[in-house]
């Protein structure tokens, strides 16, 4: 039976070892959730009522399970890191531009 080609982070966490797979999957899930929340807040979040915000985050947590399965073999975490950096730089420049515009 062929073994899958794990992504760099999944391999570093020990996903290739059947005894450590649950640990690796759990850590990978936590990382994916954190990065997804950051990307959502930097790029897409709007002011919503509390209940709608809770629903958005519940759906985000549920959807992150499927993204984590993809993250085992695809560079999902690395892509989320790049998205975080790009959106963070965009927000920083936008904030800097608004500050100089108001001064």
N, C-alpha and C positions, 0 to 999 in steps of 0.2 A: 504494500500500500504506500503510495507516494506521500511524502510529508509536504504540507503547504509552505510556500515561501512567505515567512512572516515579515512584517515591516520592521524597520530598525528598532523602534521603541518596544514593539511587542517582543522581539527577540531579546532585547536587553532586559526586559522584565521577566523573561523565562517562559514565554508562552509555548515554546517548543517542547518543554518538559511537561508531560501530562500531570505530574504531581503539583506543578506550580501554575497550571493554566488558570484556575479560578482566581488566584491571587493576581496574576498578570491581567486578566480580564477586568477585575474589579478596579485596579489602579488605572488601567486604560480608560475605563468608563468614567472615573472621577476626573481624569485629565480632560477627556472629551467634553464632559458637562461644564467644567470650569471655562474652557476655551470657548465653547459655544455660547455660554452666558455672556462672556466678555465681548465676543463678536456681535451678538445681538444688541447689547447695550451700546456699543460704539457705533453701530451702523444702522440699526433698524428700530430701536425702542422709541416709543412715544409715551406721553403721559396718558395712562389709562386708569380707569377705576380699579380699585383693589381686586375685585373678583375677576375682572378680565385679565389683570396682570397675573393673578394666581393660575388662571387657566392656561395662559401662554407658557408659564414656567412648567406647569405639569405636562403639557404637550411636549415641551422642549426636553424634559427629563425622559419621557417615554420614547421620543424619537432618537434620543442619544443612544439608546440600547442598540438600535439598528446601525447607527453610525459607528458604534464601537465594534460591531461584527465586521464592518468594512475596514475599520482601522487595524484589524489584525493583519491584513495582507496589503492594504493600500496606505499611502502616506497621508492619512486624514489629519493626524495630529500636527504634522509638519505644515500642512496646508492651512489649518486653523491658526497656527502660529504666525504664518505669513499674513493671513487676513487680519489678525490682531495688530501686527506691526503697521500694515498699510492703513487701516482704519484709524489707528492711534495717531499716526503721522498726519492724516487728513484732519482729524479733530483738533490736533495741536495747531496746525496751520490756520484752520478756520477760527479758532479762538484767538490766535495771535493777530490775524487780520481784523477781526472785529474789535479787538482792543486798540489797535493802531487807528482804526477808523473812528472810534469814539473819542480818541485823544486830541 
